[in-house]
C-alpha cells in the first residue's frame, strides 16, 4: 500500500498570513519520509478548498522544494481550461520537477465554476474525454492545427517539451461507476473517496474498473486506485478525537455550504446528484454534523493511532485500493498536522515492512521451486 498526502483546506479555517506554510512544510517532510505523491486540487469562488484555484501553480511551488514525490493535480477540472494551456502549464512543471508530474482529471460539477466556459457545463463529461485525448497527443509532441485571428490555418507545437514521454493520468470519480469504467477503458488510474459510498460499494466499482481494463487488453492489476481519506494520527485515540472533532465538523459544514450554493445555482452537487435547494435549520445541521463526524471517525477516515487505523488500511488493500491519499489539512494547526504526519509515516512504514516481507517470501518460494525442479 502506497501513501500520499492531499490538501483541500477551507480558506475560512486558514486565517494565517502564511497560508501555504503547511503545504510546503508537509510536502518537504513527506518527501523525506518516502511518501509517493502530493495532491493539490482545483476549487473556485468558495472558501471550501479556496486556497487552491489552480493546481499547476501550487505544483510549480512544490516542484522547487521536493526531490522524490510525484506532484499531482487532484483534481484538474479540465473543461474549465483551454486544453493547449493545460499542456503548456504542466510541461513547465514537469521540467521544474525533473519529470515528476501527474494529473487526475475531473469533469467538474459546480455550475458556478463554469463562468470560464459556460457552454461546456452540460457537455462537461464529453469535453473532458475529448481533452484527455488531445492532451495525450500534444504531450507526445504532435503538432496541432488551429485557425489564427485572420482565419488562416496554422500548425503549432507545445513548448517547452515535457521530460516524461507520457503524462501519468488519473480520473477523479465521486462515486459514479461509469467514471470508474471509463478510467479503466482508457488505461488511466482512479482517484476516489468514501464520501457518499461505503466500502462494499467501492469494492464493486473497483472490480468493474479492473474488468474495464481487461476488456481493452490491459493488465487489470496495473491500474492504480487512489483513495482519499481524511487523516490525523497521534499516540492516544481520545486525545485525537478531542483534537479533530471541532475542526472536522467545521470542515464538513463548509463543504455543505458549497453543495447548497451549487444546488441554488441550478446545477448538480458533487457526485452528479440533482437536488432541490433547501434550507437546513441550525439545530438539524448540528445533529447532521455530529452524525457525520462519528461516521468518519469510526469507519471512513484515518483518525486515531497508527495501530488502531491499520485495520481500515487492510480493508482498503483487500478490496483493491493501491494508495491512501491522506487529506491532512482540515485541521488549521500547522505544527499539529506536521506532528501527525510523523505518525502517518509510521503507519506507512508498517505496511512497507509487510510488503517487503511478502515479497521476500514469494521470492524464496520461487527459488525453492526452481532448485527442486
N, C-alpha and C positions, 0 to 999 in steps of 0.2 A: 504494500500500500504506500503510495506517494502522499506527501503532504505539501500543500502550498498555502499561501496566505492571500486573503482577499480584503478589499476595502469597499465600504459603501456607507460611510457615516452621514448622519444628518447634520447639515450646516447649523441648525438650531442648537444642537448639542455642543458643537465645537466653537467656543467663543474666544479661543486663544488668538493672539495676534499671529503667532507662528502656526497656522492651521495645518501645515503639511509636515510638521516635525515627526509625528508618529509614522506617517507614510515612509519617510526617508530612513528613520532610525530602525523601524521594524524590518524594512527591506534589507538593510545592511546586516542586521542580526540574522535574518533568515538566510541570507547569502552565506554567512559564515557557518551556520549550523546545518547546511545541506538540504534545505527545503527545495522543492522542484521548481516553483514559479511564484510570481506575484501578479495578482489580477487587480486591475482598476477599471471601473465601469464608465458608462456614459449616462448622464442624467441632466435634465434641463428644467429650469423655471420652477423649482420647488426645493425646499430645504432638504427633503429626503434624498440623500445622495448628491446634494447640491455642491459639494466640493469637487465634483468630477464631471465637468461638462464635455471634456474631450480626452479619451484615454491615450491618444497619441502624444499629448502634451505631458501628462503625468509619466508616461512610459519613457519619454525622452529624458526626463529628470532622473528616473530610476536607472536608465542605461549608464549614467555617469557615476553612479555610486555603488554599483554591484558588478560582480565578475562572473558568476555562475548561474544565477536564477534565470529561468526563461521569463521574459517580460510579456505579459499577456493583456489584451483587451478583454474584459469580461463584464459587459459586452460592448461591442461596437454596433450601434444601430445604423446599419449601412444605408437604409432608404433616406436617412436624414442628410446624406453626404453625396457629393459628386464622386463618382466611382474612380475617376482619374486622381483626384486629390487624395483619396484613401491610399492608393498605391504609392503616390509620391511621399506622403507623410510617413507611412510605415516603412518605406525603403530607407528614409533618413534614419529612423530609429533602429532599423536593422543594422545599418552601418555604425551608428553610435555605440551599439551594444555588442558589436562583434558577431552578429548573426544569431541573436537570441530572442527575436520577437515571435509572437503567435497572436492570433486573433480569434475570438469567439464572436460569431456574427449573430445579431438579433434583428428581428423584423420590426420591433417596437410595438407599443400598444397604446400609449397615451396620446390621444388625438391632439392635445395641445402642443406636443413636441413637434408636430408636423407643420408648423408655420414655415419651416425651411423649404419644404416641398409639399404644399397642401394637397396636390393632386395625387400623391402617392399613398395616402392613408388606406384607401380601400383595397389597393393592389399591392400593399407593402410586402406580403409574402412572396408574390411573383417577382417583384422588384429585387428583393434580396437574393432570390435564387439566380436571377439573371446577373446581378452584380458579382456574385461569387465566381461565376464562370469567367466574366470579364477580368476580374482581379487575378485569377489564375493565369490568364493569357498575358496580361500586362506585366505581372511579376516575372514571368518567364522571359521577358524581353521582346515580346512580339510587338510589332507596330500596330497602330490603330488609325482608322480613317475617320475624320470629322470635317464638318464644314466650318470655315472661318467666318469672320464678320462680313466678308464680301461674297459669301456664298460659294467659295471655292473649296473643293475637296483637298485636304492636306493629310499627309501621313506623318504621324508623330510617334515618339518613343518616350518611355519614362526614364528620368534621371533623378538622383543617382541610381545606378543599378544596385539592387539589394545583394547582400552577401549570400543569403540562403537561396538555393536553386528553386525551392518552392516554399510557400508560406504555410506553416503549420496552422491548421484550421479546426476550430470547434464550431458547433451550432448550439446556441442557447435555447433551452426549452423550459418553459414554466410549467410543463406537465402535459402538453399536447402530444399524444402518442404519434401523430402524423409527423411531428417535427423530429422525433427520435428516428422514425423510419427514413425520413429524408436525409438526415445526417448519415445514417448507415449506407444509403444508396449512393452517396457521392464520396464515400470514404473519409468523412470528417469525424472528428471526435464529438462528444456531447458534454455540455455544461448544464447542470440542472440543480434542483434544490428540493427540500421537503415541505415547502410552503404549498398547501393545498393538495398534497399527495402523501400517502402513507408508504411504509416500507414495502408492503406486499404489492401495491400498485406500481411502485417504482421498479420492483424486480421484474414485473411483467413487461414494462416498457423497455427495460434494458435487454430482455430476451428478444423482443421484437426488433430492437436496434441491431443486435448481433445477427439475427436472421436476415435483415435487410442487407447487411454487408455480405453475407454468404450468397445471397441471391445474385449479387453483382460479381461473384467470383473473388471476393476479398476475404482475407483471413478474419473470421468473426471475432477472434480474441485480440486482434491487433488494434482495434479501435479503442480509444480511451474514454471512459466515463468519469467525469469530474463532478463531484457533489459538493455544493456549498453547504457548510454547517456553521452556525454561529458558535463561536468558540471562546471560552475563557476558563483557564485551569489554574488551580492552586493546590496547596498542600492539605486543605481541610474543606470538606464539602459544604458545611453550613456557613462557613465564612465566605465561600464563593457565592452561595445563593444569596446571602445578605448583600454582598457587594454588587451583584449584577441585576437584582430584581428591579430597582428603580430605573436605572439606565435602559434596561431592555424593554420595560413597559413603555418608556418614553419613545424608544426607537420604533416599537410596533405602532404606537399612536401616530407618529409622523408618517409611517407607511400607509396607515388607514386614511390619513388626510389626503395623501396623494391619490389613492384609489377613488376617494369621494370626488375630488376635483375632476378626475378623468371621467367619471360617470356623469357629472354635471355638464361636462363638455360635449356629451353626446356619443362618446366612443366606448370602447371596451375597457375593462380593468385588466390587470395582469393575468396571464393565463388565457386571454382571449374571451373571457366571460362577459356577457352583457347583463347589466343590472339597472334597475330604475334608481335614479338619485333619491336618497333618503337621508333624513337626519337621525343620528344616533343620540338619544338622550344621555347626558353626562353619567348618570348612575349605571345605565346599561353599558356604556363604554368602559367604565371602571371594572365592571364584572367581566366583560369580554377580555379586557387586558389581563386580569388575574388568571382566567382560564387559559388564555394563550401562553402566558408565561409558564404556568405549570406544565402545559403540554410540551413546550420546547425544552424546559429544564429536565423533564423526566425522560423524554423519548425522541426528541428531534433536534438536539444540539449537543455539542461537546462542552458542557458546563459542569464543573466538578473537579475531581482529581484525575491525574493521568491513569491510575489503576482503575478507578471507577468508570472511566469512559472507554476502556478497552473493549468491553462487550459490544457497544454500539459500533465501533470500528470493525470488529469481527463480523457483525451482521452485515455491514455495508460491503465488506470484502466478499462475503458468502453470496450476495446477490449480484456481484459483478461490477461493483464500483472499483475504480482503479486509483482514484485520488480523492482526498478530502481537501477541499478549498476552504480553509479556516477563515471565516469572516471575523475579524478581530477588533474592528474599530467602532462597535456600537457603544463602547464604554469610553467616555471622554476623560481619560486619565492616561496620558502617555506612559508614565512610569509604571503604572499598574499593568497596562497591556504588554509592555516590554518584559516585565517580570513574568506574566502569564505565558509569554511566547517561549520562555525557557522551559516551562513545564510542558508546553506543546511539543517542543523539541525532544523532551524526554519520552513522551508518548510515541512520537515519530520513530525515534531510535529503537524503541522496544519492538516495533513492527519490522524495522530494518534487520534487527538481530534474528527475528523469527524467519524472515525471508532468506537470510544468509544460511541459517541452519537447514531450512528446507532444500535450498539449492545444493548444499553440501551433501545432504542425504541422498538426493536424486543422482548427483554425480557419482557418489560411492556405489549406488545401486547399479548404475550403468557400467562402471568399471568392473564390479564384481561379476556381472553378467558376461562381460566381454572375456574375462580371464577364465570363466567357467566354460564358455563356449570353445 
